[in-house]
Amino acid sequence: MTCENNEDGGINVGYKKVCIMGLGYIGLPTAAVLAKQGHDVIGVDVRSHVVETINRGEIHIHEPGLGELVNEVVKAGKLKASLQPEEADIFFICVPTPINEDKSPDLSYVRTASQAIRPYVRKGCLIILESTSPPKTTADVVVSHAVNEEWQVGEDIFVSHCPERVLPGKILREVVENDRIIGGVTPRCTDLTAAFYEGFVTGAVYRTTAITAEMTKLVENAYRDVNIAFANELSMLAAGFGADAHEVIKLANRHPRVDILTPGPGVGGHCISVDPWFLVHASPKDTPLIHCARMVNDSKPEFVVDQVLAYASQLDYPKVGCLGLTYKADVDDLRESPSYCIVRALIEADVAEVVACDPYVKPAEVPGVTLVGLSEATHDCDIVVLLTDHEIFRNLPVAMLLGKKVVDTRGIWRDQMAGAAAPIDRYAARAA
Ligand SMILES: NC(=O)c1ccc[n+]([C@@H]2O[C@H](COP(=O)([O-])OP(=O)(O)OC[C@H]3O[C@@H](n4cnc5c(N)ncnc54)[C@H](O)[C@@H]3O)[C@@H](O)[C@H]2O)c1
């Protein structure tokens, strides 16, 4: 098998057949980049429309530059999508790792994908778990479900974790340029995996153990969550005092050793709002701060809803325009989105006509939500709620908001509003 050491002790990382399980935001860009590098890539997904779309040379997600690259490598015969895995030299697992209702990790996708590749895994293969996973998942779940139990890991078969850290919107660049943490189940697994990544990554490749790699990714996202929670807690605290949290944070950040993040409507997406729970679930007594940060961030959407309802109660069945549904700016991802959650809660409250505007979202993706254009969501509304800071909303002239009640959860219009000629009723006081 080509992954084995060369005679001179180096590792042969020449072009190989790669099988990627899961063709979403992580798997598809990885598949396309590896195919462009010359590997023969088979991409596997359980959703037939995903497989069909990719085999037509199209994509099912929004990511700049990805459509063109997928089209190129599919037409060149280097990337093929399928519902079934095939024999390959290297297997990537890039399937979802969500949480259950009770916040425990749902590893069923990793388990199923590992079981699915097992008949196709041969001695000498490399298996790489890229899905963000709780500590021990690589050794316990992937090895036990994907590997023949008679084989010795690190001798007959090589298994590692390499967590992804890409930023949606910049995935193609970051898949190549980001530093990578490679954690093998054994040192030899680590070395072989690192050698493979060094073949296509321009960032630094750091070698460690599987457990450390798993923990590192979770710690990165828990760190982000805790810091965002601090900003979000401040935003609620400041509102109670009638102060502008964004102004408080801007001024506090003038201190040379203070760097508070910007508050928002909550924390969403498949990563930061989910991954810290893996740590909390694994060791509840050692994670009071991480747990508390999750609770603070999860409470923020309700706070925003209360702000809007307080305004609505001053008017007779007003029209509320909500700007943004996705979890972050300029992406089409609705997973765990606080913006979408806020819009649904406002609709459920039934004290206002609620419309939403999001250029990245199609009506079928948000049943029950009335999607309108930007003009109707601003000009025609009594209350305007900025939820996701898409570029199109950042560039909105605040003159369009004159006379409106505005809840700007991300503070993107505050400087413009401060200079507005006519008053805009900007929410400051804590909702009743
Ligand atoms: N999206 C990000 O920005 C990001 C960043 C870093 C890490 N991650 C992690 O990467 C992993 C994948 O995330 P994603 O955003 O690509 O998810 P995704 O939902 O976009 O894609 C996952 C794909 O896997 C498919 N799938 C599910 N079960 C399968 C199976 N048994 N076999 C084959 N395909 C299967 C799904 O149909 C889906 O298309 C997660 O663990 C996530 O936490 C994501």
The ligand as an SDF file (V2000), in Angstrom:
LIG
                    3D

 44 48  0  0  0  0  0  0  0  0999 V2000
  -19.0210   23.6340    8.7830 N   0  0  0  0  0  0  0  0  0  0  0  0
  -17.9380   24.1070    9.3720 C   0  0  0  0  0  0  0  0  0  0  0  0
  -17.6010   25.2720    9.2170 O   0  0  0  0  0  0  0  0  0  0  0  0
  -17.0740   23.2110   10.2380 C   0  0  0  0  0  0  0  0  0  0  0  0
  -15.8520   23.7230   10.6990 C   0  0  0  0  0  0  0  0  0  0  0  0
  -15.0370   22.8990   11.4670 C   0  0  0  0  0  0  0  0  0  0  0  0
  -15.4520   21.6000   11.7820 C   0  0  0  0  0  0  0  0  0  0  0  0
  -16.6640   21.1370   11.3240 N   0  0  0  0  0  0  0  0  0  0  0  0
  -17.0450   19.7720   11.6840 C   0  0  0  0  0  0  0  0  0  0  0  0
  -16.9840   18.9560   10.5220 O   0  0  0  0  0  0  0  0  0  0  0  0
  -17.9990   17.9420   10.5830 C   0  0  0  0  0  0  0  0  0  0  0  0
  -18.8550   18.0290    9.3360 C   0  0  0  0  0  0  0  0  0  0  0  0
  -19.5000   19.2890    9.3370 O   0  0  0  0  0  0  0  0  0  0  0  0
  -20.1780   19.8790    8.0350 P   0  0  0  0  0  0  0  0  0  0  0  0
  -20.4430   21.3110    8.3180 O   0  0  0  0  0  0  0  0  0  0  0  0
  -19.4100   19.5050    6.8150 O   0  0  0  0  0  0  0  0  0  0  0  0
  -21.5550   19.0580    8.0380 O   0  0  0  0  0  0  0  0  0  0  0  0
  -22.6210   18.9710    6.8470 P   0  0  0  0  0  0  0  0  0  0  0  0
  -23.9150   18.6270    7.4690 O   0  0  0  0  0  0  0  0  0  0  0  0
  -22.5090   20.1710    5.9740 O   0  0  0  0  0  0  0  0  0  0  0  0
  -22.1020   17.7350    5.9790 O   0  0  0  0  0  0  0  0  0  0  0  0
  -22.1100   16.4400    6.4390 C   0  0  0  0  0  0  0  0  0  0  0  0
  -22.5580   15.5360    5.3040 C   0  0  0  0  0  0  0  0  0  0  0  0
  -22.4360   14.1960    5.7380 O   0  0  0  0  0  0  0  0  0  0  0  0
  -23.4890   13.4600    5.1680 C   0  0  0  0  0  0  0  0  0  0  0  0
  -23.6170   12.2070    5.9080 N   0  0  0  0  0  0  0  0  0  0  0  0
  -24.2810   11.9510    7.0670 C   0  0  0  0  0  0  0  0  0  0  0  0
  -24.1170   10.6700    7.4290 N   0  0  0  0  0  0  0  0  0  0  0  0
  -23.3340   10.0980    6.4830 C   0  0  0  0  0  0  0  0  0  0  0  0
  -22.8270    8.7980    6.2900 C   0  0  0  0  0  0  0  0  0  0  0  0
  -23.0790    7.8080    7.1660 N   0  0  0  0  0  0  0  0  0  0  0  0
  -22.0970    8.5510    5.1990 N   0  0  0  0  0  0  0  0  0  0  0  0
  -21.8240    9.5320    4.3070 C   0  0  0  0  0  0  0  0  0  0  0  0
  -22.2920   10.7930    4.4310 N   0  0  0  0  0  0  0  0  0  0  0  0
  -23.0260   11.0680    5.4980 C   0  0  0  0  0  0  0  0  0  0  0  0
  -24.6640   14.3940    5.2510 C   0  0  0  0  0  0  0  0  0  0  0  0
  -25.6910   14.0320    4.3420 O   0  0  0  0  0  0  0  0  0  0  0  0
  -24.0090   15.7380    4.9090 C   0  0  0  0  0  0  0  0  0  0  0  0
  -24.0680   16.0120    3.5170 O   0  0  0  0  0  0  0  0  0  0  0  0
  -18.7470   18.1800   11.8900 C   0  0  0  0  0  0  0  0  0  0  0  0
  -18.1880   17.3870   12.8930 O   0  0  0  0  0  0  0  0  0  0  0  0
  -18.4690   19.6500   12.1850 C   0  0  0  0  0  0  0  0  0  0  0  0
  -18.5680   19.9490   13.5490 O   0  0  0  0  0  0  0  0  0  0  0  0
  -17.4670   21.9150   10.5620 C   0  0  0  0  0  0  0  0  0  0  0  0
  1  2  1  0
  2  3  2  0
  2  4  1  0
  4  5  1  0
  4 44  2  0
  5  6  2  0
  6  7  1  0
  7  8  2  0
  8  9  1  0
  8 44  1  0
  9 10  1  0
  9 42  1  0
 10 11  1  0
 11 12  1  0
 11 40  1  0
 12 13  1  0
 13 14  1  0
 14 15  2  0
 14 16  1  0
 14 17  1  0
 17 18  1  0
 18 19  2  0
 18 20  1  0
 18 21  1  0
 21 22  1  0
 22 23  1  0
 23 24  1  0
 23 38  1  0
 24 25  1  0
 25 26  1  0
 25 36  1  0
 26 27  1  0
 26 35  1  0
 27 28  2  0
 28 29  1  0
 29 30  1  0
 29 35  2  0
 30 31  1  0
 30 32  2  0
 32 33  1  0
 33 34  2  0
 34 35  1  0
 36 37  1  0
 36 38  1  0
 38 39  1  0
 40 41  1  0
 40 42  1  0
 42 43  1  0
M  CHG  2   8   1  16  -1
M  END
$$$$
